[in-house]
Protein backbone atom coordinates (compact mmCIF):
# COMPACT_ATOMS: atom_id res chain seq x y z
CA UNK A 1 0.00 0.00 0.00
CA UNK A 2 2.85 2.42 0.80
CA UNK A 3 4.41 1.85 -2.62
CA UNK A 4 1.09 2.58 -4.33
CA UNK A 5 0.64 5.80 -2.35
CA UNK A 6 4.21 6.95 -3.03
CA UNK A 7 3.72 6.29 -6.76
CA UNK A 8 0.42 8.15 -6.96
CA UNK A 9 1.30 11.19 -4.80
CA UNK A 10 4.93 11.66 -5.88
CA UNK A 11 5.87 14.53 -3.58
CA UNK A 12 9.56 14.83 -2.69
CA UNK A 13 9.29 12.59 0.38
CA UNK A 14 7.35 10.01 -1.64
CA UNK A 15 10.02 9.94 -4.36
CA UNK A 16 12.74 9.46 -1.73
CA UNK A 17 10.78 6.64 -0.09
CA UNK A 18 10.05 5.02 -3.44
CA UNK A 19 13.70 5.06 -4.47
CA UNK A 20 14.80 3.76 -1.08
CA UNK A 21 12.48 0.80 -1.60
CA UNK A 22 13.00 0.20 -5.31
CA UNK A 23 16.67 1.07 -5.86
CA UNK A 24 17.61 -2.42 -4.67
CA UNK A 25 15.25 -3.82 -7.29
CA UNK A 26 17.02 -1.76 -9.96
CA UNK A 27 20.41 -2.93 -8.73
CA UNK A 28 19.36 -6.58 -8.91
CA UNK A 29 17.77 -6.20 -12.35
CA UNK A 30 20.78 -4.40 -13.85
CA UNK A 31 23.69 -5.75 -11.81
CA UNK A 32 25.09 -2.32 -10.92
CA UNK A 33 24.61 0.93 -8.99
CA UNK A 34 23.53 3.06 -11.94
CA UNK A 35 19.90 4.14 -11.67
CA UNK A 36 19.03 4.75 -15.32
CA UNK A 37 17.39 2.83 -18.16
CA UNK A 38 20.56 2.78 -20.25
CA UNK A 39 21.23 3.32 -23.94
CA UNK A 40 21.68 0.11 -25.93
CA UNK A 41 23.56 -0.43 -29.19
CA UNK A 42 25.04 -3.36 -31.10
CA UNK A 43 28.00 -3.62 -28.71
CA UNK A 44 25.91 -3.62 -25.51
CA UNK A 45 26.04 -6.91 -23.61
CA UNK A 46 24.13 -6.11 -20.42
CA UNK A 47 22.31 -3.31 -18.58
CA UNK A 48 25.47 -1.95 -16.92
CA UNK A 49 27.07 -1.56 -20.34
CA UNK A 50 23.94 0.27 -21.51
CA UNK A 51 23.88 2.50 -18.44
CA UNK A 52 27.55 3.37 -18.83
CA UNK A 53 26.88 4.09 -22.49
CA UNK A 54 24.13 6.54 -21.57
CA UNK A 55 26.44 8.30 -19.09
CA UNK A 56 29.18 8.53 -21.72
CA UNK A 57 26.69 9.85 -24.29
CA UNK A 58 25.58 12.55 -21.86
CA UNK A 59 29.20 13.37 -21.03
CA UNK A 60 30.06 13.87 -24.69
CA UNK A 61 26.95 16.01 -25.26
CA UNK A 62 27.97 18.12 -22.25
CA UNK A 63 31.48 18.53 -23.67
CA UNK A 64 32.98 17.56 -20.32
CA UNK A 65 36.44 17.61 -21.86
CA UNK A 66 36.13 21.43 -21.86
CA UNK A 67 34.44 21.78 -18.46
CA UNK A 68 35.86 22.63 -15.06
CA UNK A 69 33.02 22.51 -12.55
CA UNK A 70 29.86 20.48 -13.03
CA UNK A 71 26.72 19.92 -10.97
CA UNK A 72 25.03 16.52 -11.23
CA UNK A 73 21.46 17.03 -10.01
CA UNK A 74 19.63 13.95 -8.79
CA UNK A 75 22.89 12.03 -8.69
CA UNK A 76 21.72 8.68 -7.27
CA UNK A 77 24.67 6.67 -5.94
CA UNK A 78 27.09 8.99 -7.84
CA UNK A 79 28.01 6.26 -10.33
CA UNK A 80 27.74 8.63 -13.34
CA UNK A 81 29.98 11.13 -11.54
CA UNK A 82 32.55 8.41 -10.86
CA UNK A 83 32.52 7.45 -14.53
CA UNK A 84 32.94 11.08 -15.63
CA UNK A 85 35.73 11.60 -13.09
CA UNK A 86 37.53 8.57 -14.50
CA UNK A 87 37.20 9.88 -18.07
CA UNK A 88 37.88 13.53 -17.17
CA UNK A 89 40.12 13.49 -14.04
CA UNK A 90 40.40 17.28 -13.72
CA UNK A 91 36.66 17.82 -13.31
CA UNK A 92 35.36 19.38 -10.09
CA UNK A 93 32.07 17.51 -9.61
CA UNK A 94 29.29 18.20 -7.13
CA UNK A 95 26.56 15.58 -6.76
CA UNK A 96 23.26 17.03 -5.50
CA UNK A 97 20.64 14.62 -4.21
CA UNK A 98 17.62 15.02 -1.96
CA UNK A 99 17.97 11.37 -0.94
CA UNK A 100 20.35 11.30 2.04
CA UNK A 101 20.48 7.49 2.08
CA UNK A 102 21.82 7.43 -1.47
CA UNK A 103 24.40 10.07 -0.57
CA UNK A 104 25.55 7.99 2.40
CA UNK A 105 25.96 4.99 0.11
CA UNK A 106 27.80 7.14 -2.42
CA UNK A 107 30.14 8.40 0.30
CA UNK A 108 31.04 4.82 1.26
CA UNK A 109 31.80 4.04 -2.38
CA UNK A 110 33.89 7.19 -2.77
CA UNK A 111 35.97 6.37 0.31
CA UNK A 112 37.12 3.20 -1.45
CA UNK A 113 38.46 5.24 -4.37
CA UNK A 114 40.88 8.13 -4.75
CA UNK A 115 38.27 10.29 -6.45
CA UNK A 116 37.25 13.59 -4.85
CA UNK A 117 33.59 14.31 -5.51
CA UNK A 118 31.50 16.77 -3.49
CA UNK A 119 28.19 15.49 -2.09
CA UNK A 120 25.34 17.92 -1.43
CA UNK A 121 22.00 17.04 0.20
CA UNK A 122 19.40 19.41 -1.24
CA UNK A 123 16.30 19.77 -3.38
CA UNK A 124 16.74 20.45 -7.09
CA UNK A 125 14.37 23.42 -6.98
CA UNK A 126 16.46 25.38 -4.45
CA UNK A 127 20.11 24.74 -5.25
CA UNK A 128 22.44 26.04 -2.49
CA UNK A 129 25.21 27.22 -4.82
CA UNK A 130 26.32 30.71 -5.84
CA UNK A 131 25.21 32.41 -9.04
CA UNK A 132 27.24 31.49 -12.12
CA UNK A 133 29.34 28.94 -10.22
CA UNK A 134 29.10 25.95 -12.61
CA UNK A 135 30.18 25.24 -16.19
CA UNK A 136 27.66 22.42 -16.60
CA UNK A 137 24.43 21.38 -14.93
CA UNK A 138 23.40 17.79 -15.69
CA UNK A 139 20.18 16.01 -14.77
CA UNK A 140 20.66 12.43 -15.94
CA UNK A 141 17.29 10.70 -15.69
CA UNK A 142 16.23 12.72 -12.67
CA UNK A 143 14.45 15.86 -13.92
CA UNK A 144 11.25 13.86 -14.49
CA UNK A 145 10.89 13.88 -10.70
CA UNK A 146 11.44 17.63 -10.21
CA UNK A 147 8.33 19.66 -9.62
CA UNK A 148 7.57 22.25 -10.54
CA UNK A 149 10.04 21.66 -13.37
CA UNK A 150 10.33 25.38 -14.14
CA UNK A 151 11.85 26.02 -10.69
CA UNK A 152 14.65 23.55 -11.41
CA UNK A 153 15.30 25.08 -14.85
CA UNK A 154 15.38 28.55 -13.28
CA UNK A 155 17.85 27.40 -10.62
CA UNK A 156 20.00 25.61 -13.20
CA UNK A 157 20.19 28.81 -15.22
CA UNK A 158 21.07 30.84 -12.12
CA UNK A 159 24.06 28.70 -11.09
CA UNK A 160 25.29 28.30 -14.67
CA UNK A 161 28.08 30.47 -16.06
CA UNK A 162 27.58 32.33 -19.32
CA UNK A 163 28.03 29.98 -22.30
CA UNK A 164 27.67 27.00 -19.96
CA UNK A 165 25.41 24.02 -20.73
CA UNK A 166 22.41 22.42 -19.07
CA UNK A 167 21.95 18.80 -20.13
CA UNK A 168 18.79 16.79 -19.55
CA UNK A 169 18.41 13.05 -20.12
CA UNK A 170 14.74 12.54 -19.44
CA UNK A 171 11.88 10.10 -20.12
CA UNK A 172 9.04 12.06 -21.72
CA UNK A 173 5.67 11.69 -23.34
CA UNK A 174 6.02 12.20 -27.05
CA UNK A 175 2.72 14.04 -27.27
CA UNK A 176 0.70 15.94 -24.66
CA UNK A 177 -1.87 13.54 -23.26
CA UNK A 178 -3.64 12.79 -20.03
CA UNK A 179 -1.44 10.18 -18.39
CA UNK A 180 -4.22 8.20 -16.73
CA UNK A 181 -4.23 4.59 -15.62
CA UNK A 182 -6.02 3.50 -18.80
CA UNK A 183 -3.25 4.95 -20.99
CA UNK A 184 -0.13 3.49 -19.39
CA UNK A 185 -1.53 1.14 -16.79
CA UNK A 186 1.11 -0.65 -14.78
CA UNK A 187 3.92 1.30 -16.47
CA UNK A 188 3.55 3.74 -13.58
CA UNK A 189 5.61 1.28 -11.54
CA UNK A 190 8.77 1.67 -13.65
CA UNK A 191 8.02 5.24 -14.73
CA UNK A 192 6.90 6.73 -11.41
CA UNK A 193 7.54 10.35 -12.30
CA UNK A 194 5.72 13.51 -13.37
CA UNK A 195 5.30 12.30 -16.98
CA UNK A 196 6.23 15.59 -18.63
CA UNK A 197 5.64 15.77 -22.37
CA UNK A 198 8.46 16.82 -24.66
CA UNK A 199 6.79 20.05 -25.79
CA UNK A 200 6.32 21.15 -22.18
CA UNK A 201 10.00 20.53 -21.43
CA UNK A 202 11.09 22.56 -24.47
CA UNK A 203 8.68 25.42 -23.69
CA UNK A 204 9.81 25.55 -20.06
CA UNK A 205 13.45 25.79 -21.15
CA UNK A 206 12.74 28.47 -23.75
CA UNK A 207 10.61 30.49 -21.30
CA UNK A 208 13.52 30.47 -18.82
CA UNK A 209 15.80 32.25 -21.29
CA UNK A 210 18.05 29.26 -21.96
CA UNK A 211 18.52 28.32 -25.61
CA UNK A 212 18.13 24.73 -26.80
CA UNK A 213 20.96 23.92 -29.20
CA UNK A 214 20.58 20.15 -29.55
CA UNK A 215 17.95 17.48 -28.96
CA UNK A 216 18.02 13.73 -29.52
CA UNK A 217 15.17 11.25 -29.15
CA UNK A 218 16.71 7.88 -28.31
CA UNK A 219 13.75 5.90 -26.98
CA UNK A 220 14.31 3.07 -29.48
CA UNK A 221 17.72 2.49 -27.85
CA UNK A 222 16.33 2.64 -24.33
CA UNK A 223 12.97 1.04 -23.58
CA UNK A 224 12.54 -1.98 -25.84
CA UNK A 225 16.12 -3.30 -25.42
CA UNK A 226 15.83 -3.09 -21.62
CA UNK A 227 12.45 -4.85 -21.67
CA UNK A 228 13.83 -7.50 -24.02
CA UNK A 229 16.77 -8.13 -21.68
CA UNK A 230 14.43 -8.57 -18.72
CA UNK A 231 12.14 -10.90 -20.68
CA UNK A 232 15.06 -13.00 -21.95
CA UNK A 233 16.55 -13.34 -18.46
CA UNK A 234 13.25 -13.40 -16.58
CA UNK A 235 13.69 -16.65 -14.68
CA UNK A 236 17.13 -15.76 -13.33
CA UNK A 237 16.18 -12.17 -12.46
CA UNK A 238 12.96 -13.33 -10.84
CA UNK A 239 14.83 -15.77 -8.60
CA UNK A 240 17.28 -13.04 -7.56
CA UNK A 241 14.54 -10.50 -6.88
CA UNK A 242 12.55 -12.96 -4.77
CA UNK A 243 15.49 -13.18 -2.38
CA UNK A 244 14.74 -9.61 -1.27
CA UNK A 245 11.23 -8.73 -2.45
CA UNK A 246 7.79 -10.38 -2.29
CA UNK A 247 6.60 -12.14 -5.44
CA UNK A 248 3.93 -9.54 -6.24
CA UNK A 249 6.64 -6.88 -6.64
CA UNK A 250 8.41 -8.94 -9.30
CA UNK A 251 5.12 -9.67 -11.06
CA UNK A 252 4.30 -5.97 -11.21
CA UNK A 253 7.80 -5.18 -12.46
CA UNK A 254 7.56 -7.79 -15.23
CA UNK A 255 4.16 -6.55 -16.40
CA UNK A 256 5.43 -2.99 -16.23
CA UNK A 257 8.38 -3.89 -18.46
CA UNK A 258 5.98 -5.33 -21.03
CA UNK A 259 3.87 -2.18 -20.88
CA UNK A 260 6.96 0.01 -21.22
CA UNK A 261 7.92 -1.77 -24.44
CA UNK A 262 4.38 -1.44 -25.77
CA UNK A 263 4.25 2.28 -24.94
CA UNK A 264 7.60 2.83 -26.67
CA UNK A 265 6.59 0.98 -29.82
CA UNK A 266 3.32 2.90 -30.15
CA UNK A 267 5.24 6.16 -29.46
CA UNK A 268 3.41 7.08 -26.30
CA UNK A 269 6.74 7.54 -24.52
CA UNK A 270 10.16 8.73 -25.65
CA UNK A 271 13.56 9.40 -24.13
CA UNK A 272 14.99 12.86 -24.76
CA UNK A 273 18.49 14.25 -24.56
CA UNK A 274 18.39 18.04 -24.46
CA UNK A 275 21.35 20.44 -24.54
CA UNK A 276 20.83 24.09 -23.59
CA UNK A 277 23.20 27.04 -23.45
CA UNK A 278 23.11 30.18 -21.34
Secondary structure, 3 states (H helix, E strand, C coil): CHHHHHHHHCCHHHHHHHHHHHHHHHHHHHCCCCCCCCCCCCCCCCHHHHHHHHHHHHHHHCCHHHCCEEEEECCCCCHHHHHHHHHCCCCEEEEEECCHHHHHHHHHHHHCCCCCCEEEECCCCCCCCCCCCEEEEEEECCHHHCCCHHHHHHHHHHHEEEEEEEEEEEEEECCCCCCCHHHHHHHHHCCCCCCCEHHHHHHHHHHHCCEEEEEEECHHHCHHHHHHHHHHCHHHHHHHHCCCCCHHHHHHHHHHHHHHHHHHHCCCEEEEEEEEEC
